[in-house]
């Protein structure tokens, strides 16, 4: 109960900080906000000074900033995220419409990273210094060193342009998931593999592992009975940090592949100076991070109660 109360307080603090930070940053951007909003509404070719002035007068953009921020924070208490300055639709309606596509993409990427990274890491950790271990070190280091946008371009050129195996962009068919989800998954899988490798190598060198082998259990039996559970704890703990990586990656990947998700919408909202949309999207992502970490804490405590016992001590 104490942990849940702490997480609830953390969620409130996150909401206030994210709302304030995004509001200040959007107000601090150079350029004419009214012209940007008008361009988002009517198109860049149809914007003139009169359209910008009409938007400025409608939204009161020349007014003081503090009352607008306090109004948004007050509406937040009733779960009212405001209205998009560009589309005129409620922010929650816009986010709900886009969140599904992003969640599907992130979910598939996370699943692929789990299927690729930990198995390779466990195999490498069982034989430290072996061929697989050295190859995994080189590949994982290389994947982590390559920025996601560059990795996306490499995969597009290789698989879409040269080999013509997959579409370079689009949405609506199963094959459209492959390139963006694979781009997100490779970087996550590289880190998962190193975490699983280090955990497996450490566990295989512990007395209980050697004692189980002395009892006559095969390496596979020891791994299934004792190894996987111990390896899963650091992997699950890192999953919360992976959520941040996924959010960063989704914004970049959706923009590159034209994926109609929350990251793509966030980029357009920033360029259009749609402050309520940016605030609402950032808030949903921030609260999602708190929720994911809360769930991970509960799962880890269930798998390994030693952490909770040490915290009480």
C-alpha atoms as one frame of an Amber mdcrd trajectory, in Angstrom:
protein
   0.000   0.000   0.000   2.838   2.362   0.850   4.475   1.671  -2.538   1.221
   2.367  -4.413   0.718   5.627  -2.510   4.265   6.652  -3.381   3.629   5.895
  -7.057   0.400   7.905  -6.988   2.215  10.923  -5.552   4.907  10.435  -8.188
   2.253  10.433 -10.927   0.830  13.757  -9.675   4.287  15.333  -9.544   5.087
  14.015 -13.037   1.835  15.470 -14.402   2.529  18.945 -12.996   6.185  18.983
 -14.074   5.470  17.716 -17.600   2.600  20.155 -18.119   4.654  23.108 -16.892
   7.824  22.139 -18.780   6.068  21.587 -22.123   4.090  24.810 -21.750   7.216
  26.867 -21.054   9.198  25.230 -23.857   6.431  25.697 -26.423   6.064  29.355
 -25.436   9.843  29.809 -25.691  10.171  28.538 -29.267  11.166  31.210 -31.792
   8.789  32.312 -34.522   5.149  33.366 -34.710   2.939  30.807 -32.949  -0.224
  32.201 -34.577   1.235  31.716 -38.059   2.278  28.137 -37.226  -1.165  27.244
 -35.867  -2.863  28.798 -38.901  -0.542  26.818 -41.185  -1.493  23.642 -39.346
  -5.166  24.431 -39.822  -5.283  25.689 -43.397  -1.972  24.582 -44.978   1.196
  26.581 -45.503   0.131  27.792 -48.964  -3.100  29.297 -47.641  -1.735  31.304
 -44.713  -1.398  35.076 -44.786  -1.141  37.835 -42.198  -4.924  38.093 -41.868
  -5.279  34.369 -41.098  -2.509  34.569 -38.506  -4.107  37.600 -36.841  -7.477
  35.848 -36.759  -5.932  32.873 -34.981  -4.052  35.176 -32.588  -7.262  36.984
 -31.675  -9.292  33.752 -31.357  -6.832  32.017 -29.035  -5.641  35.090 -27.124
  -1.984  34.309 -27.821  -0.898  37.801 -26.814  -2.321  37.350 -23.310  -0.287
  36.471 -20.197   1.028  32.914 -20.067   0.506  32.146 -16.371  -3.332  32.189
 -16.389  -3.346  29.825 -19.373  -1.035  27.387 -17.576  -3.085  27.532 -14.354
  -6.250  26.966 -16.370  -4.734  23.851 -17.969  -3.589  22.481 -14.589  -7.049
  23.138 -13.152  -8.750  21.340 -16.039  -6.337  18.444 -15.517  -8.024  17.719
 -12.172 -11.172  16.780 -14.124  -9.128  14.835 -16.733  -9.833  17.562 -19.294
  -6.717  17.864 -21.466  -8.162  20.707 -23.497  -8.834  21.083 -27.210  -6.377
  20.873 -30.082  -5.622  24.331 -31.466  -5.310  22.888 -34.975  -8.047  20.278
 -35.388 -10.482  21.662 -32.817 -10.997  18.141 -31.432 -10.566  17.183 -27.760
  -6.953  16.257 -27.048  -7.937  12.953 -25.427  -9.905  12.000 -28.549  -6.882
  12.720 -30.736  -4.508  10.805 -28.459  -6.839   7.808 -28.160  -7.098   7.678
 -31.960  -3.303   7.566 -32.387  -2.255   5.598 -29.317  -3.416   2.250 -30.679
  -1.084   2.363 -33.679   1.889   3.318 -31.485   1.073   0.666 -28.872   0.896
  -2.034 -31.547   4.226  -0.969 -33.040   5.949  -0.730 -29.643   4.472  -4.036
 -28.501   5.723  -5.923 -31.543   9.156  -4.295 -31.229   9.368  -5.230 -27.547
   8.314  -8.810 -28.304  10.943  -9.132 -31.038  13.642  -7.733 -28.745  12.746
 -10.303 -26.064  12.753 -13.161 -28.563  16.125 -12.128 -30.036  18.214 -10.652
 -27.213  17.851 -12.751 -24.025  18.204 -16.191 -25.680  21.439 -15.116 -27.371
  22.656 -13.505 -24.145  21.941 -16.625 -22.091  23.764 -18.858 -24.572  26.737
 -16.489 -24.583  26.744 -16.253 -20.785  26.939 -20.023 -20.435  30.282 -19.931
 -22.260  32.009 -16.627 -21.393  34.819 -15.800 -23.776  33.512 -18.183 -26.427
  32.918 -17.437 -30.082  29.249 -16.519 -29.577  30.148 -14.297 -26.617  32.742
 -12.346 -28.607  30.487 -12.043 -31.670  27.592 -10.877 -29.508  29.774  -8.209
 -27.916  30.759  -6.806 -31.313  27.243  -6.893 -32.782  25.489  -5.477 -29.704
  28.035  -2.679 -29.347  27.638  -1.806 -33.023  23.829  -1.758 -32.854  23.856
   0.479 -29.802  26.326   2.859 -31.440  24.174   3.361 -34.564  21.432   6.010
 -34.137  17.935   4.700 -34.784  17.266   7.070 -37.657  20.432   5.858 -39.409
  19.548   2.218 -38.751  16.089   2.890 -40.209  17.592   4.387 -43.358  19.988
   1.445 -43.734  17.138  -1.060 -43.470  15.008   0.944 -45.909  17.793   1.069
 -48.493  18.672  -2.599 -48.049  15.272  -4.297 -47.675  12.924  -1.861 -49.423
  14.978  -0.187 -52.162  17.625  -2.756 -53.111  15.921  -6.092 -52.401  12.330
  -4.788 -52.637  11.177  -7.244 -50.006   9.257  -4.813 -47.821   7.457  -1.457
 -48.191   9.462   1.575 -47.129   6.461   3.261 -45.487   2.768   2.896 -44.954
   0.241   1.425 -42.563  -2.656  -0.983 -42.734  -1.073  -4.328 -43.634   0.936
  -6.780 -41.544   4.066  -6.319 -43.659   4.108  -2.596 -42.876   4.963  -3.498
 -39.258   8.176  -5.325 -40.128  10.644  -2.524 -40.920   9.673  -0.023 -38.184
   9.296  -2.694 -35.495  12.574  -4.351 -36.497  14.348  -0.993 -36.336  13.065
  -0.429 -32.812  13.711  -4.016 -31.734  17.363  -4.329 -32.772  18.655  -1.673
 -30.395  16.569  -3.047 -27.517  17.659  -6.610 -28.295  21.318  -5.570 -28.194
  20.965  -4.249 -24.646  18.798  -7.181 -23.553  21.423  -9.591 -24.847  24.234
  -7.919 -22.855  22.137  -7.814 -19.669  21.151 -11.475 -20.033  24.758 -12.453
 -20.836  26.212 -10.693 -17.795  23.505 -12.058 -15.486  23.915 -15.596 -16.846
  27.699 -15.540 -16.516  27.421 -14.293 -12.938  24.773 -16.864 -11.972  26.649
 -19.774 -13.593  29.621 -18.961 -11.372  27.624 -19.039  -8.124  27.893 -21.904
  -5.591  24.255 -22.998  -5.958  24.779 -23.521  -9.723  27.857 -25.675  -9.195
  26.117 -27.574  -6.388  23.170 -28.354  -8.691  25.593 -29.715 -11.298  27.356
 -31.813  -8.637  23.974 -33.368  -7.799  23.878 -34.727 -11.342  21.559 -32.189
 -12.979  22.361 -31.356 -16.574  23.172 -27.759 -17.533  19.790 -27.481 -19.234
  17.970 -28.656 -16.088  19.894 -26.207 -13.894  19.111 -23.409 -16.343  15.390
 -24.166 -16.411  15.081 -24.631 -12.613  17.344 -21.858 -11.352  18.903 -19.814
 -14.158  15.930 -18.330 -16.012  14.268 -16.980 -12.885  17.440 -15.222 -11.753
  18.182 -13.847 -15.225  14.638 -12.484 -15.561  15.016 -10.088 -12.596  17.594
  -7.703 -14.165  15.800  -7.973 -17.515  12.483  -6.950 -15.989  14.144  -4.168
 -14.015  15.616  -2.753 -17.219  12.218  -2.974 -18.932  11.192   0.305 -17.297
  14.150   2.086 -18.869  13.316   0.419 -22.175   9.986   2.230 -22.102  11.867
   5.534 -22.338  13.941   4.164 -25.222  10.760   2.980 -26.935   9.137   6.418
 -26.603  12.204   8.126 -28.058  12.388   5.561 -30.842   8.682   5.724 -31.644
   8.860   9.486 -32.235  11.784   9.071 -34.659  10.631   5.868 -36.350   7.039
   7.006 -36.881   8.262  10.201 -38.528  10.586   8.256 -40.868   8.146   5.495
 -41.826   5.028   7.687 -41.900   3.418   5.665 -39.121   0.158   7.327 -37.920
   0.876   7.059 -34.211   1.332   9.278 -31.206   4.991  10.047 -32.014   4.117
  11.219 -35.517   1.325  13.366 -34.080   3.662  14.825 -31.449   6.114  15.997
 -34.104   3.324  17.684 -36.077   1.927  19.262 -32.906   5.321  20.757 -32.053
   5.745  22.234 -35.543   2.166  23.561 -35.460   2.618  25.019 -31.930  -0.411
  23.006 -30.779   0.366  23.474 -27.066  -2.560  21.459 -25.591  -1.766  18.557
 -27.912   1.926  18.581 -26.950   1.058  18.823 -23.249  -1.484  16.013 -23.428
   0.772  13.692 -25.421   3.778  14.275 -23.167   1.563  13.758 -20.103   0.221
  10.420 -21.378   3.760   9.226 -22.129   5.039  10.358 -18.724   2.200   8.691
 -16.817   2.712   5.599 -18.939   6.306   5.478 -17.718   5.120   5.647 -14.092
   2.521   2.911 -14.715   5.010   0.603 -16.433   7.550   0.997 -13.628   4.880
   0.323 -11.005   3.852  -2.904 -12.753   7.498  -3.960 -13.125   8.171  -3.348
  -9.418   5.219  -5.557  -8.484   6.320  -8.331 -10.854   9.935  -8.231  -9.671
   8.830  -8.409  -6.033   6.696 -11.406  -6.926   9.560 -13.186  -8.678  12.277
 -12.187  -6.198  10.875 -11.273  -2.749  14.407 -10.651  -1.455  14.320  -7.075
  -2.747  11.203  -6.251  -0.717  12.674  -7.912   2.383  15.884  -5.880   2.062
  13.897  -2.671   1.575  11.945  -3.302   4.809  15.154  -4.098   6.681
